[in-house]
């Protein structure tokens, strides 16, 4: 039920972009409660000695994880497909979700753009941390309690639209980090980092899904 409630924050924000919205919804803020700010480096993920972010080529990440294209695409989960509006670009782009190292025991979940025409990995849209094996740049991981989260991020995070189950931070260029919190134990159950989906779609010439 929790997964369905989230609808994957990454996909939610991307779909907002397709509805002619360049930025995800933000809370009404006051001088006492400014929009939380984290740095771009705060969105880096540390996993098995590897730093994962959207600034690292997706193919390079796949190579370091020994995660072949068949695992990314053939075994992935289809989300949506579309074409580009760039003149002369007739390539077909697919929005996909892949679980690492596998569906049965998942540490990381990648949401990415894939060029179906050229059979190429394109852009990382979001990454979710689903186990204690992966950490944020500030050392926070799944299973940590809310107090640990607040010590690490201080005032750089806050509740998402006053919902007790979601805490978030954002960068100045609209990258987001979400922490899903178990309402009973107040422990982190999932961490999702959403890179600037609207920027990635603009670069690929994508303005909507088929």
C-alpha positions as CSV (number, residue, x, y, z in Angstrom):
1,X,0.0,0.0,0.0
2,X,2.8,2.4,0.8
3,X,4.3,1.9,-2.7
4,X,1.0,2.7,-4.2
5,X,0.6,5.8,-2.1
6,X,4.0,7.1,-3.2
7,X,3.4,6.2,-6.8
8,X,7.1,6.5,-6.9
9,X,7.9,10.1,-6.2
10,X,10.2,10.1,-9.2
11,X,7.4,9.1,-11.6
12,X,5.0,11.5,-9.9
13,X,7.3,14.4,-10.5
14,X,8.0,13.4,-14.1
15,X,4.3,13.1,-14.9
16,X,3.9,16.6,-13.5
17,X,6.5,17.8,-16.0
18,X,4.4,16.3,-18.8
19,X,1.4,18.4,-17.7
20,X,3.2,21.6,-18.7
21,X,4.7,22.0,-15.2
22,X,8.3,22.8,-15.1
23,X,8.7,22.5,-11.4
24,X,7.2,20.0,-8.8
25,X,4.7,21.4,-6.3
26,X,6.2,23.0,-3.3
27,X,4.8,23.9,0.1
28,X,3.6,27.3,1.1
29,X,6.5,28.7,3.0
30,X,7.0,31.5,5.5
31,X,10.2,33.3,6.6
32,X,10.2,31.0,9.6
33,X,9.9,27.9,7.4
34,X,12.0,28.4,4.3
35,X,12.1,25.8,1.5
36,X,14.7,23.2,2.6
37,X,17.9,23.4,0.6
38,X,20.4,20.6,0.1
39,X,23.5,20.6,-2.1
40,X,23.8,18.7,-5.4
41,X,26.5,16.6,-3.6
42,X,23.9,15.6,-1.0
43,X,22.2,13.6,-3.7
44,X,25.2,11.3,-4.3
45,X,24.7,7.7,-3.3
46,X,27.5,5.6,-1.9
47,X,27.2,1.9,-2.7
48,X,29.9,-0.8,-2.6
49,X,32.6,1.8,-2.9
50,X,30.9,3.4,-5.9
51,X,29.5,6.9,-6.1
52,X,26.2,7.0,-8.0
53,X,24.7,10.3,-9.3
54,X,23.2,11.7,-12.5
55,X,26.6,13.4,-13.2
56,X,28.1,9.9,-13.7
57,X,27.5,8.3,-17.1
58,X,24.8,5.6,-16.8
59,X,26.9,3.2,-18.8
60,X,29.8,3.7,-16.5
61,X,27.6,3.0,-13.5
62,X,26.3,-0.2,-15.2
63,X,29.9,-1.3,-15.8
64,X,31.0,-0.7,-12.3
65,X,28.0,-2.6,-10.9
66,X,28.5,-5.4,-13.5
67,X,24.9,-4.8,-14.4
68,X,24.4,-5.6,-18.1
69,X,22.0,-4.0,-20.5
70,X,19.8,-7.1,-20.4
71,X,19.3,-6.5,-16.6
72,X,18.5,-2.9,-17.2
73,X,16.1,-3.3,-20.0
74,X,15.0,-6.9,-20.7
75,X,14.4,-7.6,-17.0
76,X,13.2,-4.1,-16.2
77,X,9.8,-2.7,-15.7
78,X,8.2,-0.6,-18.4
79,X,6.7,2.7,-17.3
80,X,6.1,4.8,-20.5
81,X,7.4,5.5,-24.0
82,X,7.6,8.5,-26.3
83,X,9.3,10.1,-29.2
84,X,11.4,13.3,-29.4
85,X,10.2,16.6,-30.8
86,X,13.8,17.5,-31.9
87,X,13.7,17.9,-35.7
88,X,15.4,14.9,-37.4
89,X,15.3,12.8,-34.2
90,X,13.1,9.8,-34.9
91,X,14.5,7.7,-32.0
92,X,12.1,6.0,-29.6
93,X,12.7,6.6,-25.9
94,X,11.4,4.4,-23.1
95,X,11.1,5.2,-19.4
96,X,12.1,2.2,-17.4
97,X,12.6,0.9,-13.8
98,X,15.3,-1.6,-13.0
99,X,16.1,-3.3,-9.6
100,X,19.6,-4.1,-8.5
101,X,21.1,-6.6,-7.9
102,X,17.8,-8.4,-8.7
103,X,14.0,-8.3,-8.2
104,X,14.1,-10.8,-5.3
105,X,16.7,-8.9,-3.2
106,X,16.9,-5.2,-4.1
107,X,19.3,-2.7,-2.8
108,X,18.8,0.0,-5.4
109,X,16.0,0.8,-7.8
110,X,16.9,2.9,-10.9
111,X,14.4,4.8,-13.0
112,X,16.0,5.8,-16.3
113,X,15.6,6.8,-20.0
114,X,16.6,4.2,-22.6
115,X,17.0,4.8,-26.3
116,X,15.1,1.9,-27.8
117,X,16.1,2.7,-31.3
118,X,19.9,2.7,-30.6
119,X,19.7,0.2,-27.8
120,X,21.5,2.7,-25.4
121,X,21.1,3.7,-21.8
122,X,20.5,7.4,-21.7
123,X,19.7,9.4,-18.5
124,X,19.2,8.5,-14.9
125,X,16.0,10.0,-13.7
126,X,15.9,8.8,-10.1
127,X,17.4,6.2,-7.7
128,X,15.8,4.6,-4.6
129,X,17.8,3.2,-1.8
130,X,16.0,0.1,-0.4
131,X,18.5,-1.5,1.9
132,X,21.1,-0.5,4.5
133,X,23.9,-1.4,2.0
134,X,23.4,2.0,0.2
135,X,23.9,5.4,1.9
136,X,23.4,9.0,1.1
137,X,26.3,11.4,1.0
138,X,25.6,12.3,4.6
139,X,25.7,8.7,5.7
140,X,22.0,8.1,6.2
141,X,20.6,4.7,5.2
142,X,17.4,2.6,5.3
143,X,16.7,1.5,8.8
144,X,18.0,4.7,10.5
145,X,15.6,6.4,12.8
146,X,14.1,9.9,12.3
147,X,16.4,11.4,14.9
148,X,19.5,10.2,13.0
149,X,18.1,11.8,9.8
150,X,17.5,15.1,11.5
151,X,21.0,15.2,13.0
152,X,22.5,14.6,9.6
153,X,20.4,17.1,7.7
154,X,19.4,19.6,10.4
155,X,17.1,22.3,8.9
156,X,17.8,21.2,5.3
157,X,14.8,18.9,5.3
158,X,11.1,19.1,6.2
159,X,7.8,17.3,6.0
160,X,6.4,16.8,2.5
161,X,3.0,18.7,2.4
162,X,2.7,18.1,6.2
163,X,2.6,14.3,5.7
164,X,4.3,12.6,8.6
165,X,5.4,9.7,6.4
166,X,7.5,11.7,4.0
167,X,10.4,14.1,4.7
168,X,12.2,15.9,1.8
169,X,14.9,18.3,0.8
170,X,15.5,20.0,-2.5
171,X,18.4,21.7,-4.3
172,X,18.2,25.2,-5.9
173,X,17.8,23.6,-9.3
174,X,14.9,21.3,-8.4
175,X,16.5,18.1,-7.5
176,X,14.7,16.3,-4.6
177,X,15.6,13.8,-1.9
178,X,12.7,12.0,-0.2
179,X,12.8,9.9,3.0
180,X,9.9,7.6,3.6
181,X,9.2,7.1,7.3
182,X,7.4,4.2,9.0
183,X,4.6,6.0,10.9
184,X,4.9,3.5,13.8
185,X,8.7,3.0,14.3
186,X,9.7,6.4,12.7
187,X,12.5,4.6,10.9
188,X,13.4,5.2,7.3
189,X,12.0,2.6,4.9
190,X,13.1,4.1,1.6
191,X,15.2,6.9,0.3
192,X,14.4,8.3,-3.2
193,X,16.5,10.8,-5.1
194,X,14.8,12.5,-8.0
195,X,17.1,14.3,-10.4
196,X,15.8,17.2,-12.5
197,X,13.4,15.2,-14.6
198,X,12.1,18.2,-16.6
199,X,15.7,19.1,-17.6
200,X,16.4,15.6,-18.8
201,X,13.2,15.5,-20.8
202,X,14.0,18.9,-22.3
203,X,17.4,17.7,-23.4
204,X,15.9,14.6,-25.0
205,X,13.2,16.7,-26.7
206,X,10.4,14.9,-24.8
207,X,7.3,16.9,-23.9
208,X,4.9,14.1,-23.1
209,X,4.2,10.3,-23.1
210,X,2.3,8.5,-25.8
